[in-house]
């Protein structure tokens, strides 16, 4: 380990939340240092990244839905896993170099959060992409574990903690105890499905077609999972389905809640299913009012949807809490694992044997 520690003096070790919608990078002792969309712009028909390899993140997201025929804006992850290996590698390389700079002698050790339900082949794709992008060592950490640590849950105690991490591509549901996952489910229904549900609803019910970015803005500005004390509304612009011409309408939060009902029900059903399959002692901990972190903690971008806590509480009967800064919860958890790598490395998957 002395050689590895010496290498660490000349590198920037980092934790990465490699998300379907956004990639967050956290550096030990510095917190979140990068938060950009998981989007890459390439010349159509090739893997050539535009702007000399820098058309990644914010620069590429602005092109979504607006590219000419010769340019393609790609989201290389789908449902939380890599769908385009080479583009993911290019994206990771750009983010890693942006964080660590080009003057470092050795590549960093990297902890990457991954969905708990992905296959061995999908895990290998993540390991290979990060290693080829310049990482010296790569460790894979299941997202529920990272979310629990980022939310400061006592997951390594002999008491149950439950986390629901609703990201862009997957919803991770897990009950944890003694630094391990006792019961978990990975559901490929999450924020992207919320956006798609809004697009379909507006097309079918209001006769207007909107793009992904507009649907996301609708979700953020007026979306909810539970009735609001004061319902919201906003102007929405898109293309009329019948005439094909530009059109503007007003959409309210009741309509958006109706649109989101199906994907939200699927998530709630999976939470209930996970609870029903839990051991009795774990279930008892989750409803014990004397425990500080009883009930369910919700993390990820989906935790910001208005009323998601009330909706889950009504379905489960448990206390539901929203994690502090839920968007960065998983990334902060990966950084905490870096701080305690020797203690927790036995539960991580790695690309190499320890030195």
N, C-alpha and C positions, 0 to 999 in steps of 0.2 A: 504493500500500500504506500510506502514512502515514495516510490517513483510516481505513482498516480497523484499523490498530494503535491509533489514538486511540479508536475505538469499543470495542476490546478492554479499555481501561482501565475501561469502565463496564459490562462484561458478564462472565459466567462461562462461558468456553469449556469444552466437555465432550465426552467420548467416551461412546457408548452401545452396550452390547451388548444389542440388542433381541431377546431370546430368546423362544422358544415357551413356555417354563416360567417363566423369570425375566428381569427387566430389570435390568441393572447400569449405573450411571452413575459415571464416573470424571472427576474434575476435575484439570486440570493442576496439579501441585505438591502436591495433597492426597490423591491415591489414590482408592480406592473410597469414595464418599460416599452411595450408595444401592444397595440390593440387595433388590428386592421382587418377588413373583410377578406375572407378566403376566396379571392377572385384573381384570375390571371388573364391578361389580354394577349392573344397570340395572332399571328398571321394565319388566316384560314387555310386549313389543310396541312398545317405544319405544327411543330411544337416550338417555333421561334417566338420567344417572348418579346413584345414590342418595347420601344424606348430603351434599347440596349440592355434588356433584361430587367428593367425597373417598372414595367407596367403591371404592377402587383399591388394588391390591397386597395387603398382608396382610389388610386389612379385608375385601376381597372374597373372598380365597381361603378364609377361614373359612366362607364361605357355600356353597362348592362342594358339591353333593349334599345340601344342607340347606335350600335356599330354599323358601318357600311358593310357591303358584301365581302370585302377583302379582310375584315378583322372579326375576330370572335372572342367574346369575353366568356371565360370558362370558370365554373365553380368545380374544382377537381375532386371535391369530396361530396358524397351523396349518402344520406342516412348515417352519417358519422363515420363512414369508411371511405378509403381511397377508391375513386372510380377512374382516375387517370394518373397512372404512376409517374410518368415523366413530368407532367405539369405540376404535380404535388412536390416532386423533388426540386423543381425550379423555384417554386414558391417558398419552400422551407429554406433553400439555400439563400434566397434573397433576405428572408426574415432573420436567419441566423447571422448572416454577414452584417446586416443593418444594426443588430444589437451588439455584436462583439467587435465590429470594426475589422479591418483587413490587416492590422498590424500584429495580431496575436500569433504566437508561434505554434501553439497547439489548439486543436479543435476543442469545443466544450463537451462536458458531460451533460446529457440532456434527459430529462424526465418528461415523457409525453403521456398525457391522459387519453385513454381510448375507451369506447363503449364496452360494457362488461359482456355483451353478447356476441362479439365479433369472432370470426373463425380464425384458426391457426394461419391460414393463408393470408387473411386480412391483416393479422398481426405482423407477419413477416413483411408485408408490403410497407407498413409503417416503419419498421426497423430498418429496412433497406433504404427507404427514401431518406430518412434522417441521417443515416450513416453516409450515404453518397452525397448528401448536402453539406457534409463537413463535420458532423458530430463525432467526437472521439469515442464516447460510450453512449449507448442509448438504453434507457430503462422505460418499460411500459407500465403504466399505473392505471388501474380501472377507475373510470370517472366517479363512481359513487364514493370510493375511498378518498379521492382527491377532494370531492365536494364536501365530504364529512370533515376532513382536516381543515379545509379552507373556512368552513362554517364554525370551527372550534368545537365540534361535537366530541364527547368523550368516547370515541369509537374504540379505543384500545382498553377501555375498562370492561369489567365483567358485568356490563349492563347494556341493554339494547338501545341503539339509536337508529332512527329511520330517516333517510334522505330521498327526496324526489328531485332529480336534476333534469329540468326540461330545457333541452338545448335547441339547436336548429334542426338537426336530423334525427336525434333519438331522445327518448325520455328514459332516464336511468332511475330505477326504483330499487332500493336496497335497505335491508335491515342488517346492521353491523354490530359486532360484539367481539371483544378481545382482539382488536386489530385485524379482523377478517370479516368477510361477508358471510353472514349466516343464511340469508335468503335474498335473491336478487332477480330482477327481470329487466330486460332491455327491450323497449318497445320502439319500433321505427315509426313513431307518430310524434311530431313535435312542432316547433315553430314554423318550419317550411310548410307543413300541412295546414297550419292556421292560415298562412298566406294563400295557399291554393284553395282552401275552402271559401275564403273571401272572394277570390277571383271567380270561382264557379257560381257562387250565390249571386253576385252582381250581374253576371252574364245571363243567368237563368231567370232571376226575379226582376232585375231592373233594366235588362237589355243593353248593358254597357260592358265593354271589355276593357280591363285595366291591366297594367303590367305588374311584375313582381315587386318593384320598388314602391309603387303606389299602394299595393295591397299591404305591404309591410308598414307604411306610414299610417294607413287606416287602422291597422291592428294596434300600433303604438299610441295613436292619438285618441281613439274612441273605443278600442276593443275592451271587452270585459267578459268574465266568466260567471258573474253574479249580478243581479239587478242593482243599478246604481241609485243613490238618493236623488241625484239630478242627472238625467240622461244627457248624453253629448251628441253633437252633430258636426259635420264638416262637409265642405265642398269637395267633390271628386270629379276629376276630368279623365276621359278615356275616349274610346271609339265606339260609336253606336253600332250595335250588332246588326240592325236592320238596314241602315243606310250606308254604313262604313265611314260616316263623317264624324269629326270631332264633336264631343258633347260633354256638358257639365251637368251633374246632378248633386243633390244633397243626400247624404247617407247619415243615419243616426245609429247610436250605440245599441239600440234594441235589434236592429237588423243585423249588425255585426255579431252580436251575441247569438242570434239565431244561426248565423253562418258557421260559428265556431262550435256549436253544440255537439256535432258528431265527433270531431277529434278530441274534444274535452271529455266526452263520455268514455271514449276508448282509454284515455289516460286514467281516469277515475276508476274504471272497471279493473284495470291492471293493478292499481294501488290496492283495491279491495281484495283482489285475488292473491296478491303477495301477502297481505295481512292474514288471510284465511289459511295460508300454508305455513305460517310461522309457528315455531314451537310455543307452547303455552307460556313458558317462563318469559320468553322474549315479548310476547303479546302483553303480558302483565306489566312489564317495565314501561311499555309505550303508553299505557293508560294510568300510570302511577303519578298522581299529582305532587308527590313529595320529591320526585326527581326533577332536577333543574331543566334537563333537556328531553323531557318526555314528549310524546306525540311525533309529529312529522315536521321536518325542516325542508322547505322548498328552495332550490337554487336554480341557476341558469336563467337565460333570458325570459323563459316562460313564467318565471316567478314574478315578473313585472306586470303581467296581465292583471288588470284590476279584478279583484274578487276571487282570484284563484284559490286563496286560502279559505275563504268562506265556502266555496264549492266543494273542496276536498274535505273540509270539516263536516259539511252536511252529509257527505257520503260515508265517512268513516266513523264519525262520532269522536274523533281525536282532536286534540289541540294541534293547530297547524300554524307554524311560524315561517316567515320569510327570512332567509339568511341575509346578513348584512352584505350589502353590495353583491347581490346574487350573480350578476354578470361575470364578475371576476373570481368567484368562489373557487372554481376548479383550478384556475391558473395559480391562485394563491396557495392552494393545497399542494400543487406540484413543487412550488418553491419551498414549502415547509418540509416536504419529503427530501429535498436536496439537503436541507439543514440537518436532517436525521437519517441520512442515507445508510450509515452503518447499522443503525437500529432496525430499519425497515426493508433493507435490500432483499431479505429472504422472501418477501411477498411480491417483489417486482420481477418482471421478465426482462432479460437483457440480451443484447446482441453479442456480448463477449463474456468470457469468464473473468472473474475478478483477478487483478494482479496480486 
